[in-house]
Amino acid sequence: MRISLCNEVVRDMPFAAQCDLAAALGYDGLEVAPFTLDAEAPHLLPASRRAELRRAASDAGTTITSLHWLLVAPAGLSITTADSATRARTLDVMERLVALAADLGATLLVHGSPGARRVAGEGDAARADDAIARAGDWAAQHRVTYCLEPLDAGQTNWCTTVAEAAAIVNRIGNPALRTMLDTCSAGNGEAESVPALLDHWMPTGLIAHIHLNDRNKRGPGQGADRFGPVLQALRATGYAGFAAVEPFDYIPDGPTSAARAIGYLRALQEQPA
């Protein structure tokens, strides 16, 4: 298993410095939130800027592994809305972000974005399913993987468990479409423990990514959750993908939070099975 850092943790730094810091701390890559690259229209980044970002990661000896927080910018996007103009704009952004991921050298996108997936009326859930199906098609075209992220009911009311995400992925039936597990959301919203969920779902091949964060929204090692059993479960199931450190509360600051998390996780990785 390889560990990446979600770059919004250090988004106040220039992107090249983010890459240098992540590599120096011992991360294997960066998971990028597009809004940190352009707060208005990250899906429209010119080819020259895309090449510059990819080169910055390479020069630091690291890589851009994935994209997440996909629909934060531009504002006002929704995969559930019945408004045809908003829906068309949302789908266009999603398609362009898949292409952006490929251009940056990423292999995976994570669709969380709780504010853009609220179900409020008839047809909303079906429109969400359709948007995710289209994303899977675009991902297949660009040879990347698109992951539908289950988020707990405190954040959204559509696709709140791994089982629900797995059912959507299975119903669509596109190998480029998978799901993933966020330890904070799973810890707050699932009946089973995170290790039990991993034991159950990893053998299905449906989980293609992991987010590591404490239920208190800080980084691993900065709360009551213990990540030793989580890493042991990942090791036991043979997981060889990326796990991204994704705190939401950076204590005492972003760089220190990133440093504490990777030190804690690497120490756990060194423990014998």
C-alpha positions in Angstrom: 0.0 0.0 0.0 1.2 3.5 -0.9 0.3 6.6 1.0 -0.5 10.0 -0.7 -1.3 13.4 0.8 -4.5 15.3 -0.1 -3.0 18.6 -1.2 -5.6 20.9 0.2 -3.9 20.2 3.6 -1.0 22.4 2.3 -2.9 24.4 -0.3 -1.5 27.8 0.9 1.9 26.7 -0.5 2.8 26.9 -4.2 2.1 23.6 -5.9 5.8 22.9 -6.5 6.5 23.4 -2.8 3.6 21.1 -2.0 5.2 18.4 -4.0 8.6 19.0 -2.4 7.1 18.8 1.1 5.1 15.6 0.4 8.2 13.9 -1.0 10.4 15.1 1.8 8.0 13.8 4.4 7.9 10.4 2.8 4.5 10.4 1.0 4.3 8.5 -2.2 2.3 11.1 -4.1 -0.3 13.8 -3.9 -4.1 13.6 -4.2 -5.2 16.9 -5.7 -8.4 18.8 -5.1 -9.0 20.7 -8.4 -10.2 23.9 -6.6 -6.7 24.3 -5.2 -5.4 24.7 -8.7 -8.0 27.2 -9.8 -10.8 28.4 -7.6 -13.1 29.3 -10.5 -12.6 26.8 -13.4 -10.0 24.1 -12.7 -11.6 21.9 -15.5 -10.4 24.6 -18.0 -6.7 24.7 -17.0 -4.7 25.2 -20.2 -2.4 22.5 -21.5 0.7 24.5 -20.5 -0.4 24.6 -16.9 -1.3 20.9 -16.8 2.2 20.1 -18.1 3.7 22.5 -15.5 1.9 20.8 -12.6 2.9 17.3 -13.8 6.5 18.4 -14.2 6.5 19.9 -10.7 5.5 16.6 -9.2 8.1 14.7 -11.3 10.9 17.2 -10.4 10.1 16.6 -6.7 10.4 12.8 -7.2 6.7 12.2 -6.7 3.5 11.9 -8.7 -0.1 13.2 -8.8 -2.0 10.0 -7.9 -5.6 11.1 -8.0 -8.2 13.9 -7.9 -10.9 14.5 -5.3 -13.3 17.2 -4.1 -14.3 17.3 -7.8 -17.4 19.5 -7.8 -16.3 22.3 -5.4 -15.5 24.6 -8.3 -17.1 26.1 -10.2 -19.9 26.8 -7.8 -23.4 25.6 -8.1 -22.9 22.1 -9.6 -25.2 19.2 -8.9 -25.6 15.6 -10.1 -29.2 15.4 -8.8 -30.8 18.7 -10.1 -33.7 18.6 -12.5 -32.5 22.0 -13.9 -31.3 21.1 -17.4 -28.7 24.0 -17.6 -27.1 23.2 -14.3 -27.1 19.5 -15.1 -25.4 20.1 -18.5 -22.8 22.3 -16.9 -22.1 19.7 -14.1 -21.7 16.9 -16.6 -19.3 19.0 -18.7 -17.2 19.8 -15.7 -17.1 16.1 -14.7 -16.0 15.0 -18.2 -13.3 17.7 -18.3 -12.0 16.7 -14.9 -11.6 13.1 -16.0 -9.4 14.4 -18.9 -7.6 16.7 -16.4 -6.7 13.7 -14.2 -5.3 11.8 -17.2 -3.3 14.9 -18.3 -1.8 15.2 -14.8 -0.8 11.5 -14.7 -3.3 10.5 -12.1 -4.9 7.1 -12.3 -8.0 7.7 -10.2 -10.7 10.2 -9.3 -12.8 10.2 -6.1 -16.4 11.5 -6.3 -17.3 12.8 -2.9 -18.6 16.4 -3.2 -21.6 16.0 -0.7 -23.1 19.4 -1.5 -23.6 18.5 -5.1 -25.5 15.2 -4.6 -28.4 16.0 -2.3 -31.6 14.1 -3.1 -34.7 16.2 -2.5 -37.3 15.1 -5.0 -38.5 12.5 -7.4 -35.9 11.6 -10.0 -32.9 13.0 -8.1 -31.4 9.7 -7.3 -31.8 8.4 -10.8 -30.1 11.5 -12.2 -27.2 10.9 -9.7 -26.9 7.3 -10.9 -26.9 8.4 -14.6 -24.1 11.0 -13.9 -21.9 8.4 -12.2 -22.5 6.0 -15.1 -21.4 8.7 -17.6 -18.3 9.4 -15.4 -17.5 5.7 -15.6 -17.7 5.9 -19.4 -15.4 8.9 -19.6 -13.0 7.2 -17.2 -12.8 4.2 -19.4 -12.0 6.4 -22.4 -9.1 7.9 -20.5 -8.0 4.7 -18.9 -8.4 5.9 -15.3 -10.7 4.7 -12.5 -13.6 6.8 -11.2 -14.6 6.0 -7.6 -17.9 6.8 -6.1 -17.3 7.7 -2.4 -19.8 6.7 0.2 -20.3 9.6 2.7 -22.0 9.4 6.0 -25.5 10.7 6.5 -24.2 13.8 8.3 -22.9 15.0 5.0 -25.4 13.8 2.4 -28.5 11.7 1.9 -27.4 9.8 -1.3 -25.0 6.9 -1.2 -24.1 6.9 2.5 -22.7 3.3 2.9 -20.2 1.1 1.1 -23.1 -1.3 0.4 -25.1 1.4 -1.3 -22.1 2.5 -3.4 -21.3 -1.1 -4.3 -24.9 -1.6 -5.5 -24.7 1.4 -7.8 -21.3 0.3 -9.2 -22.6 -3.3 -9.7 -25.8 -2.0 -11.4 -23.8 0.1 -13.8 -21.3 -2.6 -14.5 -18.4 -0.6 -15.9 -14.9 -1.9 -14.8 -13.7 1.7 -14.8 -16.2 2.6 -12.1 -15.4 1.5 -8.5 -16.0 2.6 -5.0 -13.8 3.3 -2.0 -13.7 3.7 1.7 -13.2 6.8 3.8 -12.4 5.9 7.4 -14.0 8.9 8.9 -17.3 8.5 7.0 -17.3 4.8 7.6 -16.5 5.2 11.3 -19.4 7.7 11.6 -22.0 6.0 9.4 -21.5 2.3 9.1 -22.7 -0.5 11.5 -19.5 -2.5 11.0 -16.0 -1.4 12.0 -13.6 -0.2 9.3 -11.5 -3.4 9.5 -14.7 -5.5 9.2 -15.8 -3.5 6.2 -12.4 -4.0 4.6 -12.5 -7.8 5.3 -16.0 -7.9 3.7 -15.6 -5.7 0.7 -11.9 -5.9 -0.4 -12.3 -9.4 -1.8 -15.1 -8.2 -4.1 -12.6 -6.0 -6.1 -15.0 -3.0 -5.8 -12.9 -0.9 -3.5 -10.1 0.9 -5.4 -9.1 3.6 -3.0 -8.8 4.5 0.7 -9.0 7.8 2.6 -7.4 7.8 6.0 -8.8 10.3 8.6 -9.9 10.2 12.2 -13.6 10.5 13.1 -12.7 13.8 14.8 -11.7 15.1 11.3 -8.0 15.3 12.1 -5.2 13.2 10.6 -4.5 9.6 11.6 -2.8 9.6 15.0 -4.5 12.8 16.1 -7.6 11.3 17.7 -9.1 8.3 19.4 -9.3 6.0 16.3 -6.6 3.4 16.0 -5.3 2.8 12.5 -3.2 -0.3 13.2 -6.1 -2.7 12.7 -7.0 -0.8 9.5 -3.6 -1.2 8.0 -3.5 -4.8 9.1 -6.8 -5.4 7.3 -5.5 -3.7 4.2 -2.3 -5.8 4.3 -4.3 -9.0 4.9 -6.4 -8.4 1.9 -3.4 -7.7 -0.3 -4.4 -4.1 -1.0 -1.7 -2.5 -3.2 -3.3 0.8 -4.2 -3.1 4.3 -2.7 -4.4 5.4 0.7 -4.7 9.2 0.9 -4.3 11.1 4.2 -7.3 13.5 4.2 -7.8 15.5 7.4 -10.3 18.3 7.5 -9.0 20.0 10.6 -5.3 20.8 10.4 -3.8 20.9 13.9 -1.6 22.9 14.6 -1.2 23.6 10.8 -1.2 21.9 7.5 2.4 20.9 7.2 2.6 19.7 10.8 -0.6 17.7 10.4 0.8 16.1 7.3 4.1 15.3 9.0 2.4 13.8 12.0 0.1 11.6 9.9 2.8 10.1 7.7 5.1 9.4 10.7 2.4 7.6 12.5 1.3 5.6 9.5 4.9 4.6 8.5 5.5 3.4 12.1 2.4 1.2 11.9 3.5 -0.1 8.5 6.8 -1.3 10.0 5.1 -3.4 12.6 5.2 -7.1 11.8 2.0 -8.7 10.5 
